[in-house]
Amino acid sequence: MALRAGGAAGRPALLLLMSLLLPSPAAAAVNGSRAEVAKPLGGLAEPGLDATVSAEVEYGACTVTCGIGIREVLLTRGCPGTEAKCLVRVEECRGPVDCGWGIPISEGLACVKMPCISIPPENRFKYVWKMLIPSKTPHILPNDSAIMEVCRGTHSVTFQCETQENGIIIASVKYTVYATTEIQAKKSRRIETEQSRRTRDAILVFCLVTGTIVTVGVIFAMIFMILHWGLIKYIWKSKFGQDNQEKLAYKRSLCNMD
């Protein structure tokens, strides 16, 4: 009986001690709200970033003007240290689907290698190559790789590659494969153009050098005349006087003959 009474008497003290040690429901709610604030905002914060500061995101320029590329996502607030901006992640970006006319990877007199528009990994996309025929439906080729090699024929041919993802076209590029005869004709015209340009440049250089020499000669002549003006004046007068005397002597001889 004494033990039961003592246990009943000690319960209020035990309850008071437990209430001091355990947090109240209101305190637990406050702590829970603080934990939510400490979570990264929008999944943008990384280790080392101040996640309690409201995140402001800035997107960098896309690496392409058409098709699919990548861009940087920068954080402008909450960066570690004194950095004004810090990189958060790199994500895909897309531009207009039509990329116009592309540049082949390699182009020789016999064959041409043409790439489709893509980013790594290349196997995540589907590539559809087409041969474009004027006034006709494009002919789909069996090639489904990101790079296609075509050998030249007797006529020029236009090819188009469509990059697809989940059945949606995200990029398209076209190439013209010229015939061998056209390539040789273009090469001949390019050689003739280079030769004519070299000839024109040589004429311009000759005229420039000649003009420079003449200008320098005139300048030196003027300097010489300025420095020796007295001597030149004396020679001129002597020459002029001698000519006059010869003329007078000739006239006198004529008069004597008469």
MARBATI-414415 format. One record per residue (C-alpha): residue number from 1; x, y, z; residue in three letters. Coordinates in Angstrom, 1 decimal. Each point is the difference from the previous one (the first is absolute). Example, Ala and Ser with C-alpha at 12.3 -4.5 7.8 and 13.67 -1.06 7.14 Angstrom:
<tordren><n>1</n><east>12.3</east><north>-4.5</north><up>7.8</up><res>Ala</res></tordren>
<tordren><n>2</n><east>1.4</east><north>3.4</north><up>-0.7</up><res>Ser</res></tordren>
//
This chain:
<tordren><n>1</n><east>0.0</east><north>0.0</north><up>0.0</up><res>Met</res></tordren>
<tordren><n>2</n><east>2.8</east><north>2.4</north><up>0.8</up><res>Ala</res></tordren>
<tordren><n>3</n><east>1.7</east><north>-0.6</north><up>-3.3</up><res>Leu</res></tordren>
<tordren><n>4</n><east>-3.3</east><north>0.6</north><up>-1.9</up><res>Arg</res></tordren>
<tordren><n>5</n><east>-0.5</east><north>3.3</north><up>1.8</up><res>Ala</res></tordren>
<tordren><n>6</n><east>3.5</east><north>1.1</north><up>-0.6</up><res>Gly</res></tordren>
<tordren><n>7</n><east>-0.4</east><north>-0.8</north><up>-3.8</up><res>Gly</res></tordren>
<tordren><n>8</n><east>-3.2</east><north>2.0</north><up>-0.2</up><res>Ala</res></tordren>
<tordren><n>9</n><east>1.6</east><north>2.9</north><up>1.8</up><res>Ala</res></tordren>
<tordren><n>10</n><east>3.0</east><north>0.0</north><up>-2.4</up><res>Gly</res></tordren>
<tordren><n>11</n><east>-2.0</east><north>0.1</north><up>-3.2</up><res>Arg</res></tordren>
<tordren><n>12</n><east>-0.6</east><north>3.8</north><up>-0.1</up><res>Pro</res></tordren>
<tordren><n>13</n><east>3.8</east><north>0.6</north><up>0.3</up><res>Ala</res></tordren>
<tordren><n>14</n><east>0.7</east><north>-2.5</north><up>-2.8</up><res>Leu</res></tordren>
<tordren><n>15</n><east>-2.6</east><north>1.7</north><up>-2.3</up><res>Leu</res></tordren>
<tordren><n>16</n><east>1.5</east><north>3.4</north><up>0.7</up><res>Leu</res></tordren>
<tordren><n>17</n><east>3.5</east><north>-1.3</north><up>-0.8</up><res>Leu</res></tordren>
<tordren><n>18</n><east>-1.2</east><north>-1.6</north><up>-3.3</up><res>Met</res></tordren>
<tordren><n>19</n><east>-1.8</east><north>3.3</north><up>-1.0</up><res>Ser</res></tordren>
<tordren><n>20</n><east>3.3</east><north>1.9</north><up>0.3</up><res>Leu</res></tordren>
<tordren><n>21</n><east>2.0</east><north>-2.5</north><up>-2.0</up><res>Leu</res></tordren>
<tordren><n>22</n><east>-2.5</east><north>-0.6</north><up>-2.9</up><res>Leu</res></tordren>
<tordren><n>23</n><east>-0.9</east><north>2.9</north><up>-2.4</up><res>Pro</res></tordren>
<tordren><n>24</n><east>-3.5</east><north>1.2</north><up>-0.2</up><res>Ser</res></tordren>
<tordren><n>25</n><east>-2.2</east><north>-0.4</north><up>-3.1</up><res>Pro</res></tordren>
<tordren><n>26</n><east>0.3</east><north>3.8</north><up>-0.8</up><res>Ala</res></tordren>
<tordren><n>27</n><east>3.8</east><north>-0.2</north><up>0.2</up><res>Ala</res></tordren>
<tordren><n>28</n><east>0.0</east><north>-3.1</north><up>-2.2</up><res>Ala</res></tordren>
<tordren><n>29</n><east>-2.1</east><north>2.0</north><up>-2.6</up><res>Ala</res></tordren>
<tordren><n>30</n><east>2.5</east><north>2.9</north><up>0.1</up><res>Val</res></tordren>
<tordren><n>31</n><east>3.0</east><north>-2.4</north><up>-0.4</up><res>Asn</res></tordren>
<tordren><n>32</n><east>-1.8</east><north>-1.6</north><up>-3.0</up><res>Gly</res></tordren>
<tordren><n>33</n><east>-0.5</east><north>3.3</north><up>-1.7</up><res>Ser</res></tordren>
<tordren><n>34</n><east>3.7</east><north>0.9</north><up>0.5</up><res>Arg</res></tordren>
<tordren><n>35</n><east>0.9</east><north>-3.3</north><up>-1.6</up><res>Ala</res></tordren>
<tordren><n>36</n><east>-2.1</east><north>0.8</north><up>-3.0</up><res>Glu</res></tordren>
<tordren><n>37</n><east>1.7</east><north>3.4</north><up>-0.4</up><res>Val</res></tordren>
<tordren><n>38</n><east>3.4</east><north>-1.7</north><up>0.1</up><res>Ala</res></tordren>
<tordren><n>39</n><east>-0.8</east><north>-2.2</north><up>-3.0</up><res>Lys</res></tordren>
<tordren><n>40</n><east>1.5</east><north>1.0</north><up>-3.4</up><res>Pro</res></tordren>
<tordren><n>41</n><east>-2.4</east><north>2.2</north><up>-2.0</up><res>Leu</res></tordren>
<tordren><n>42</n><east>-1.1</east><north>-1.6</north><up>-3.2</up><res>Gly</res></tordren>
<tordren><n>43</n><east>2.8</east><north>-2.5</north><up>0.3</up><res>Gly</res></tordren>
<tordren><n>44</n><east>2.5</east><north>2.7</north><up>-1.1</up><res>Leu</res></tordren>
<tordren><n>45</n><east>2.2</east><north>0.2</north><up>3.0</up><res>Ala</res></tordren>
<tordren><n>46</n><east>3.1</east><north>-2.2</north><up>0.3</up><res>Glu</res></tordren>
<tordren><n>47</n><east>2.3</east><north>-0.8</north><up>2.9</up><res>Pro</res></tordren>
<tordren><n>48</n><east>1.7</east><north>3.2</north><up>1.0</up><res>Gly</res></tordren>
<tordren><n>49</n><east>-2.8</east><north>2.3</north><up>-1.1</up><res>Leu</res></tordren>
<tordren><n>50</n><east>-2.0</east><north>2.1</north><up>2.4</up><res>Asp</res></tordren>
<tordren><n>51</n><east>-3.4</east><north>-1.6</north><up>-0.4</up><res>Ala</res></tordren>
<tordren><n>52</n><east>-1.7</east><north>2.3</north><up>2.5</up><res>Thr</res></tordren>
<tordren><n>53</n><east>0.3</east><north>2.9</north><up>-2.5</up><res>Val</res></tordren>
<tordren><n>54</n><east>-2.6</east><north>0.3</north><up>-2.7</up><res>Ser</res></tordren>
<tordren><n>55</n><east>1.4</east><north>-1.5</north><up>-3.2</up><res>Ala</res></tordren>
<tordren><n>56</n><east>0.3</east><north>2.2</north><up>-3.1</up><res>Glu</res></tordren>
<tordren><n>57</n><east>0.8</east><north>-1.9</north><up>-3.2</up><res>Val</res></tordren>
<tordren><n>58</n><east>1.6</east><north>1.3</north><up>-3.2</up><res>Glu</res></tordren>
<tordren><n>59</n><east>0.2</east><north>-2.0</north><up>-3.2</up><res>Tyr</res></tordren>
<tordren><n>60</n><east>3.0</east><north>0.2</north><up>-2.2</up><res>Gly</res></tordren>
<tordren><n>61</n><east>-0.1</east><north>0.2</north><up>-3.8</up><res>Ala</res></tordren>
<tordren><n>62</n><east>-0.8</east><north>-3.2</north><up>-2.0</up><res>Cys</res></tordren>
<tordren><n>63</n><east>3.0</east><north>-1.5</north><up>-1.8</up><res>Thr</res></tordren>
<tordren><n>64</n><east>-2.0</east><north>-0.3</north><up>-3.2</up><res>Val</res></tordren>
<tordren><n>65</n><east>-2.4</east><north>2.3</north><up>-2.0</up><res>Thr</res></tordren>
<tordren><n>66</n><east>-2.1</east><north>-2.9</north><up>-1.3</up><res>Cys</res></tordren>
<tordren><n>67</n><east>-0.6</east><north>-3.6</north><up>0.9</up><res>Gly</res></tordren>
<tordren><n>68</n><east>1.1</east><north>-1.3</north><up>3.5</up><res>Ile</res></tordren>
<tordren><n>69</n><east>2.9</east><north>1.3</north><up>2.1</up><res>Gly</res></tordren>
<tordren><n>70</n><east>0.9</east><north>0.7</north><up>3.6</up><res>Ile</res></tordren>
<tordren><n>71</n><east>0.0</east><north>3.0</north><up>2.3</up><res>Arg</res></tordren>
<tordren><n>72</n><east>1.2</east><north>0.9</north><up>3.5</up><res>Glu</res></tordren>
<tordren><n>73</n><east>-2.3</east><north>0.7</north><up>3.0</up><res>Val</res></tordren>
<tordren><n>74</n><east>1.6</east><north>2.5</north><up>2.3</up><res>Leu</res></tordren>
<tordren><n>75</n><east>-0.9</east><north>1.0</north><up>3.6</up><res>Leu</res></tordren>
<tordren><n>76</n><east>0.2</east><north>3.7</north><up>0.6</up><res>Thr</res></tordren>
<tordren><n>77</n><east>-0.6</east><north>-0.1</north><up>3.8</up><res>Arg</res></tordren>
<tordren><n>78</n><east>1.1</east><north>-2.3</north><up>2.7</up><res>Gly</res></tordren>
<tordren><n>79</n><east>3.4</east><north>-1.0</north><up>-1.6</up><res>Cys</res></tordren>
<tordren><n>80</n><east>2.8</east><north>-1.0</north><up>2.3</up><res>Pro</res></tordren>
<tordren><n>81</n><east>2.6</east><north>2.6</north><up>1.0</up><res>Gly</res></tordren>
<tordren><n>82</n><east>0.0</east><north>3.3</north><up>-2.0</up><res>Thr</res></tordren>
<tordren><n>83</n><east>-1.0</east><north>-1.5</north><up>-3.3</up><res>Glu</res></tordren>
<tordren><n>84</n><east>-2.7</east><north>2.0</north><up>-1.8</up><res>Ala</res></tordren>
<tordren><n>85</n><east>-1.1</east><north>-2.9</north><up>-2.1</up><res>Lys</res></tordren>
<tordren><n>86</n><east>0.5</east><north>-3.7</north><up>0.2</up><res>Cys</res></tordren>
<tordren><n>87</n><east>-0.8</east><north>-2.9</north><up>-2.3</up><res>Leu</res></tordren>
<tordren><n>88</n><east>-2.9</east><north>-2.2</north><up>1.2</up><res>Val</res></tordren>
<tordren><n>89</n><east>-0.5</east><north>-2.4</north><up>-2.9</up><res>Arg</res></tordren>
<tordren><n>90</n><east>0.2</east><north>-0.4</north><up>-3.8</up><res>Val</res></tordren>
<tordren><n>91</n><east>-3.2</east><north>-0.7</north><up>-1.9</up><res>Glu</res></tordren>
<tordren><n>92</n><east>-1.3</east><north>-0.5</north><up>-3.5</up><res>Glu</res></tordren>
<tordren><n>93</n><east>-1.3</east><north>2.9</north><up>-2.1</up><res>Cys</res></tordren>
<tordren><n>94</n><east>-1.7</east><north>0.0</north><up>-3.4</up><res>Arg</res></tordren>
<tordren><n>95</n><east>-0.3</east><north>2.4</north><up>-2.8</up><res>Gly</res></tordren>
<tordren><n>96</n><east>-1.9</east><north>0.0</north><up>-3.3</up><res>Pro</res></tordren>
<tordren><n>97</n><east>-0.3</east><north>-3.4</north><up>-1.6</up><res>Val</res></tordren>
<tordren><n>98</n><east>1.2</east><north>1.1</north><up>-3.5</up><res>Asp</res></tordren>
<tordren><n>99</n><east>3.8</east><north>0.4</north><up>0.0</up><res>Cys</res></tordren>
<tordren><n>100</n><east>0.3</east><north>0.8</north><up>-3.8</up><res>Gly</res></tordren>
<tordren><n>101</n><east>3.0</east><north>-1.2</north><up>-1.9</up><res>Trp</res></tordren>
<tordren><n>102</n><east>2.8</east><north>-1.8</north><up>2.0</up><res>Gly</res></tordren>
<tordren><n>103</n><east>3.7</east><north>-0.3</north><up>-0.6</up><res>Ile</res></tordren>
<tordren><n>104</n><east>1.3</east><north>-3.6</north><up>-0.6</up><res>Pro</res></tordren>
<tordren><n>105</n><east>2.6</east><north>-1.5</north><up>2.4</up><res>Ile</res></tordren>
<tordren><n>106</n><east>2.3</east><north>-0.9</north><up>-2.9</up><res>Ser</res></tordren>
<tordren><n>107</n><east>-0.4</east><north>0.7</north><up>-3.8</up><res>Glu</res></tordren>
<tordren><n>108</n><east>2.3</east><north>-1.5</north><up>-2.6</up><res>Gly</res></tordren>
<tordren><n>109</n><east>-0.1</east><north>-0.5</north><up>-3.8</up><res>Leu</res></tordren>
<tordren><n>110</n><east>-1.6</east><north>-3.5</north><up>0.4</up><res>Ala</res></tordren>
<tordren><n>111</n><east>-2.2</east><north>0.0</north><up>3.2</up><res>Cys</res></tordren>
<tordren><n>112</n><east>-1.6</east><north>2.2</north><up>2.6</up><res>Val</res></tordren>
<tordren><n>113</n><east>-0.7</east><north>-0.6</north><up>3.7</up><res>Lys</res></tordren>
<tordren><n>114</n><east>-3.0</east><north>1.8</north><up>1.5</up><res>Met</res></tordren>
<tordren><n>115</n><east>-1.1</east><north>0.1</north><up>3.7</up><res>Pro</res></tordren>
<tordren><n>116</n><east>-3.5</east><north>0.4</north><up>1.5</up><res>Cys</res></tordren>
<tordren><n>117</n><east>-0.8</east><north>2.5</north><up>2.8</up><res>Ile</res></tordren>
<tordren><n>118</n><east>0.5</east><north>-1.7</north><up>3.4</up><res>Ser</res></tordren>
<tordren><n>119</n><east>1.6</east><north>0.2</north><up>3.4</up><res>Ile</res></tordren>
<tordren><n>120</n><east>1.5</east><north>-2.9</north><up>2.0</up><res>Pro</res></tordren>
<tordren><n>121</n><east>-1.1</east><north>-2.7</north><up>0.5</up><res>Pro</res></tordren>
<tordren><n>122</n><east>-0.9</east><north>-0.3</north><up>-3.7</up><res>Glu</res></tordren>
<tordren><n>123</n><east>-1.8</east><north>-3.3</north><up>0.4</up><res>Asn</res></tordren>
<tordren><n>124</n><east>-2.9</east><north>1.6</north><up>1.8</up><res>Arg</res></tordren>
<tordren><n>125</n><east>-1.2</east><north>1.6</north><up>-3.2</up><res>Phe</res></tordren>
<tordren><n>126</n><east>-1.4</east><north>-1.5</north><up>-3.2</up><res>Lys</res></tordren>
<tordren><n>127</n><east>1.4</east><north>1.2</north><up>-3.3</up><res>Tyr</res></tordren>
<tordren><n>128</n><east>-1.9</east><north>0.0</north><up>-3.3</up><res>Val</res></tordren>
<tordren><n>129</n><east>1.9</east><north>0.7</north><up>-3.2</up><res>Trp</res></tordren>
<tordren><n>130</n><east>-1.9</east><north>1.1</north><up>-3.1</up><res>Lys</res></tordren>
<tordren><n>131</n><east>0.9</east><north>0.7</north><up>-3.6</up><res>Met</res></tordren>
<tordren><n>132</n><east>-1.8</east><north>3.1</north><up>-1.2</up><res>Leu</res></tordren>
<tordren><n>133</n><east>-1.2</east><north>-0.2</north><up>-3.5</up><res>Ile</res></tordren>
<tordren><n>134</n><east>-1.6</east><north>3.2</north><up>-1.7</up><res>Pro</res></tordren>
<tordren><n>135</n><east>-3.7</east><north>-0.3</north><up>-0.5</up><res>Ser</res></tordren>
<tordren><n>136</n><east>-0.1</east><north>-3.4</north><up>1.6</up><res>Lys</res></tordren>
<tordren><n>137</n><east>-0.5</east><north>-1.6</north><up>3.4</up><res>Thr</res></tordren>
<tordren><n>138</n><east>3.3</east><north>-0.3</north><up>1.9</up><res>Pro</res></tordren>
<tordren><n>139</n><east>1.6</east><north>-3.5</north><up>-0.1</up><res>His</res></tordren>
<tordren><n>140</n><east>0.8</east><north>-1.4</north><up>3.4</up><res>Ile</res></tordren>
<tordren><n>141</n><east>3.3</east><north>-1.8</north><up>0.2</up><res>Leu</res></tordren>
<tordren><n>142</n><east>0.8</east><north>-3.1</north><up>2.0</up><res>Pro</res></tordren>
<tordren><n>143</n><east>2.9</east><north>1.7</north><up>1.8</up><res>Asn</res></tordren>
<tordren><n>144</n><east>-1.0</east><north>0.9</north><up>3.6</up><res>Asp</res></tordren>
<tordren><n>145</n><east>3.4</east><north>1.0</north><up>1.4</up><res>Ser</res></tordren>
<tordren><n>146</n><east>1.0</east><north>3.5</north><up>1.1</up><res>Ala</res></tordren>
<tordren><n>147</n><east>2.7</east><north>0.2</north><up>-2.7</up><res>Ile</res></tordren>
<tordren><n>148</n><east>-0.5</east><north>-1.0</north><up>-3.7</up><res>Met</res></tordren>
<tordren><n>149</n><east>2.6</east><north>-0.3</north><up>-2.7</up><res>Glu</res></tordren>
<tordren><n>150</n><east>-1.0</east><north>0.5</north><up>-3.6</up><res>Val</res></tordren>
<tordren><n>151</n><east>2.1</east><north>-0.3</north><up>-3.1</up><res>Cys</res></tordren>
<tordren><n>152</n><east>-0.4</east><north>2.5</north><up>-2.8</up><res>Arg</res></tordren>
<tordren><n>153</n><east>-1.9</east><north>-0.9</north><up>-3.2</up><res>Gly</res></tordren>
<tordren><n>154</n><east>-0.7</east><north>1.6</north><up>-3.3</up><res>Thr</res></tordren>
<tordren><n>155</n><east>-2.6</east><north>2.3</north><up>1.4</up><res>His</res></tordren>
<tordren><n>156</n><east>-0.3</east><north>2.2</north><up>3.1</up><res>Ser</res></tordren>
<tordren><n>157</n><east>-2.2</east><north>-1.4</north><up>2.8</up><res>Val</res></tordren>
<tordren><n>158</n><east>-1.6</east><north>1.6</north><up>3.0</up><res>Thr</res></tordren>
<tordren><n>159</n><east>-0.2</east><north>-1.9</north><up>3.3</up><res>Phe</res></tordren>
<tordren><n>160</n><east>-1.9</east><north>0.8</north><up>3.2</up><res>Gln</res></tordren>
<tordren><n>161</n><east>0.4</east><north>-1.5</north><up>3.5</up><res>Cys</res></tordren>
<tordren><n>162</n><east>-2.7</east><north>0.3</north><up>2.6</up><res>Glu</res></tordren>
<tordren><n>163</n><east>0.9</east><north>-0.6</north><up>3.7</up><res>Thr</res></tordren>
<tordren><n>164</n><east>-3.0</east><north>-1.4</north><up>1.8</up><res>Gln</res></tordren>
<tordren><n>165</n><east>-0.8</east><north>-0.6</north><up>3.7</up><res>Glu</res></tordren>
<tordren><n>166</n><east>-3.1</east><north>-1.9</north><up>1.0</up><res>Asn</res></tordren>
<tordren><n>167</n><east>-1.4</east><north>0.4</north><up>-3.5</up><res>Gly</res></tordren>
<tordren><n>168</n><east>0.5</east><north>3.8</north><up>0.1</up><res>Ile</res></tordren>
<tordren><n>169</n><east>2.4</east><north>1.8</north><up>-2.4</up><res>Ile</res></tordren>
<tordren><n>170</n><east>2.4</east><north>2.2</north><up>2.0</up><res>Ile</res></tordren>
<tordren><n>171</n><east>2.5</east><north>0.8</north><up>-2.7</up><res>Ala</res></tordren>
<tordren><n>172</n><east>0.3</east><north>-0.1</north><up>-3.8</up><res>Ser</res></tordren>
<tordren><n>173</n><east>3.0</east><north>0.8</north><up>-2.2</up><res>Val</res></tordren>
<tordren><n>174</n><east>0.7</east><north>-0.2</north><up>-3.8</up><res>Lys</res></tordren>
<tordren><n>175</n><east>3.0</east><north>-0.7</north><up>-2.1</up><res>Tyr</res></tordren>
<tordren><n>176</n><east>0.7</east><north>0.2</north><up>-3.7</up><res>Thr</res></tordren>
<tordren><n>177</n><east>2.5</east><north>-2.6</north><up>-1.5</up><res>Val</res></tordren>
<tordren><n>178</n><east>1.3</east><north>1.4</north><up>-3.2</up><res>Tyr</res></tordren>
<tordren><n>179</n><east>0.9</east><north>-2.1</north><up>-3.0</up><res>Ala</res></tordren>
<tordren><n>180</n><east>3.7</east><north>-0.7</north><up>-0.7</up><res>Thr</res></tordren>
<tordren><n>181</n><east>0.0</east><north>2.1</north><up>-3.2</up><res>Thr</res></tordren>
<tordren><n>182</n><east>-1.5</east><north>3.0</north><up>2.0</up><res>Glu</res></tordren>
<tordren><n>183</n><east>2.7</east><north>-0.4</north><up>2.7</up><res>Ile</res></tordren>
<tordren><n>184</n><east>2.7</east><north>0.0</north><up>-2.6</up><res>Gln</res></tordren>
<tordren><n>185</n><east>-1.5</east><north>3.1</north><up>-1.7</up><res>Ala</res></tordren>
<tordren><n>186</n><east>-0.2</east><north>1.8</north><up>3.3</up><res>Lys</res></tordren>
<tordren><n>187</n><east>3.6</east><north>-0.9</north><up>0.8</up><res>Lys</res></tordren>
<tordren><n>188</n><east>1.1</east><north>1.4</north><up>-3.4</up><res>Ser</res></tordren>
<tordren><n>189</n><east>-2.0</east><north>3.2</north><up>0.5</up><res>Arg</res></tordren>
<tordren><n>190</n><east>1.5</east><north>0.3</north><up>3.5</up><res>Arg</res></tordren>
<tordren><n>191</n><east>3.6</east><north>-0.4</north><up>-1.4</up><res>Ile</res></tordren>
<tordren><n>192</n><east>-0.7</east><north>2.6</north><up>-2.7</up><res>Glu</res></tordren>
<tordren><n>193</n><east>-1.4</east><north>2.4</north><up>2.6</up><res>Thr</res></tordren>
<tordren><n>194</n><east>3.0</east><north>-0.5</north><up>2.2</up><res>Glu</res></tordren>
<tordren><n>195</n><east>2.4</east><north>0.6</north><up>-3.0</up><res>Gln</res></tordren>
<tordren><n>196</n><east>-1.9</east><north>3.2</north><up>-1.0</up><res>Ser</res></tordren>
<tordren><n>197</n><east>0.1</east><north>1.2</north><up>3.6</up><res>Arg</res></tordren>
<tordren><n>198</n><east>3.7</east><north>-0.6</north><up>0.2</up><res>Arg</res></tordren>
<tordren><n>199</n><east>0.6</east><north>1.9</north><up>-3.3</up><res>Thr</res></tordren>
<tordren><n>200</n><east>-2.1</east><north>2.9</north><up>1.2</up><res>Arg</res></tordren>
<tordren><n>201</n><east>1.8</east><north>0.1</north><up>3.3</up><res>Asp</res></tordren>
<tordren><n>202</n><east>3.4</east><north>0.0</north><up>-1.8</up><res>Ala</res></tordren>
<tordren><n>203</n><east>-1.1</east><north>3.0</north><up>-2.2</up><res>Ile</res></tordren>
<tordren><n>204</n><east>-1.2</east><north>1.8</north><up>3.1</up><res>Leu</res></tordren>
<tordren><n>205</n><east>3.3</east><north>-0.6</north><up>1.7</up><res>Val</res></tordren>
<tordren><n>206</n><east>2.0</east><north>1.2</north><up>-3.0</up><res>Phe</res></tordren>
<tordren><n>207</n><east>-2.1</east><north>3.2</north><up>-0.3</up><res>Cys</res></tordren>
<tordren><n>208</n><east>0.4</east><north>0.6</north><up>3.7</up><res>Leu</res></tordren>
<tordren><n>209</n><east>3.8</east><north>-0.5</north><up>0.0</up><res>Val</res></tordren>
<tordren><n>210</n><east>0.4</east><north>2.2</north><up>-3.2</up><res>Thr</res></tordren>
<tordren><n>211</n><east>-2.2</east><north>2.8</north><up>1.5</up><res>Gly</res></tordren>
<tordren><n>212</n><east>2.0</east><north>-0.1</north><up>3.2</up><res>Thr</res></tordren>
<tordren><n>213</n><east>3.3</east><north>0.2</north><up>-1.8</up><res>Ile</res></tordren>
<tordren><n>214</n><east>-1.2</east><north>2.9</north><up>-2.2</up><res>Val</res></tordren>
<tordren><n>215</n><east>-1.3</east><north>1.9</north><up>3.1</up><res>Thr</res></tordren>
<tordren><n>216</n><east>3.2</east><north>-0.5</north><up>1.9</up><res>Val</res></tordren>
<tordren><n>217</n><east>2.0</east><north>1.2</north><up>-3.0</up><res>Gly</res></tordren>
<tordren><n>218</n><east>-2.1</east><north>3.2</north><up>-0.3</up><res>Val</res></tordren>
<tordren><n>219</n><east>0.3</east><north>0.7</north><up>3.7</up><res>Ile</res></tordren>
<tordren><n>220</n><east>3.8</east><north>-0.3</north><up>-0.2</up><res>Phe</res></tordren>
<tordren><n>221</n><east>0.1</east><north>2.2</north><up>-3.1</up><res>Ala</res></tordren>
<tordren><n>222</n><east>-2.0</east><north>2.7</north><up>1.8</up><res>Met</res></tordren>
<tordren><n>223</n><east>2.3</east><north>-0.2</north><up>3.0</up><res>Ile</res></tordren>
<tordren><n>224</n><east>3.1</east><north>0.3</north><up>-2.2</up><res>Phe</res></tordren>
<tordren><n>225</n><east>-1.5</east><north>3.0</north><up>-1.8</up><res>Met</res></tordren>
<tordren><n>226</n><east>-0.8</east><north>1.7</north><up>3.3</up><res>Ile</res></tordren>
<tordren><n>227</n><east>3.5</east><north>-0.6</north><up>1.5</up><res>Leu</res></tordren>
<tordren><n>228</n><east>1.8</east><north>1.0</north><up>-3.2</up><res>His</res></tordren>
<tordren><n>229</n><east>-2.3</east><north>2.7</north><up>-1.3</up><res>Trp</res></tordren>
<tordren><n>230</n><east>2.8</east><north>2.6</north><up>-0.4</up><res>Gly</res></tordren>
<tordren><n>231</n><east>2.1</east><north>-2.3</north><up>-2.1</up><res>Leu</res></tordren>
<tordren><n>232</n><east>-3.0</east><north>-1.0</north><up>-2.1</up><res>Ile</res></tordren>
<tordren><n>233</n><east>-0.9</east><north>3.6</north><up>-0.5</up><res>Lys</res></tordren>
<tordren><n>234</n><east>3.5</east><north>0.9</north><up>-1.0</up><res>Tyr</res></tordren>
<tordren><n>235</n><east>0.2</east><north>-2.8</north><up>-2.5</up><res>Ile</res></tordren>
<tordren><n>236</n><east>-3.4</east><north>0.9</north><up>-1.4</up><res>Trp</res></tordren>
<tordren><n>237</n><east>1.1</east><north>3.7</north><up>-0.5</up><res>Lys</res></tordren>
<tordren><n>238</n><east>3.3</east><north>-1.0</north><up>-1.6</up><res>Ser</res></tordren>
<tordren><n>239</n><east>-1.7</east><north>-2.4</north><up>-2.4</up><res>Lys</res></tordren>
<tordren><n>240</n><east>-2.7</east><north>2.7</north><up>-0.8</up><res>Phe</res></tordren>
<tordren><n>241</n><east>2.7</east><north>2.6</north><up>-0.6</up><res>Gly</res></tordren>
<tordren><n>242</n><east>2.1</east><north>-2.2</north><up>-2.2</up><res>Gln</res></tordren>
<tordren><n>243</n><east>-3.1</east><north>-0.8</north><up>-2.1</up><res>Asp</res></tordren>
<tordren><n>244</n><east>-0.7</east><north>3.7</north><up>-0.4</up><res>Asn</res></tordren>
<tordren><n>245</n><east>3.6</east><north>0.7</north><up>-1.1</up><res>Gln</res></tordren>
<tordren><n>246</n><east>-0.2</east><north>-2.8</north><up>-2.6</up><res>Glu</res></tordren>
<tordren><n>247</n><east>-3.2</east><north>1.4</north><up>-1.3</up><res>Lys</res></tordren>
<tordren><n>248</n><east>1.4</east><north>3.5</north><up>-0.3</up><res>Leu</res></tordren>
<tordren><n>249</n><east>3.2</east><north>-1.3</north><up>-1.7</up><res>Ala</res></tordren>
<tordren><n>250</n><east>-2.2</east><north>-1.9</north><up>-2.5</up><res>Tyr</res></tordren>
<tordren><n>251</n><east>-2.0</east><north>3.1</north><up>-0.8</up><res>Lys</res></tordren>
<tordren><n>252</n><east>3.1</east><north>2.1</north><up>-0.5</up><res>Arg</res></tordren>
<tordren><n>253</n><east>1.4</east><north>-2.6</north><up>-2.4</up><res>Ser</res></tordren>
<tordren><n>254</n><east>-3.2</east><north>0.1</north><up>-2.0</up><res>Leu</res></tordren>
<tordren><n>255</n><east>0.1</east><north>3.8</north><up>-0.1</up><res>Cys</res></tordren>
<tordren><n>256</n><east>3.6</east><north>0.0</north><up>-1.2</up><res>Asn</res></tordren>
<tordren><n>257</n><east>-0.9</east><north>-2.4</north><up>-2.8</up><res>Met</res></tordren>
<tordren><n>258</n><east>-2.7</east><north>2.3</north><up>-1.2</up><res>Asp</res></tordren>
//
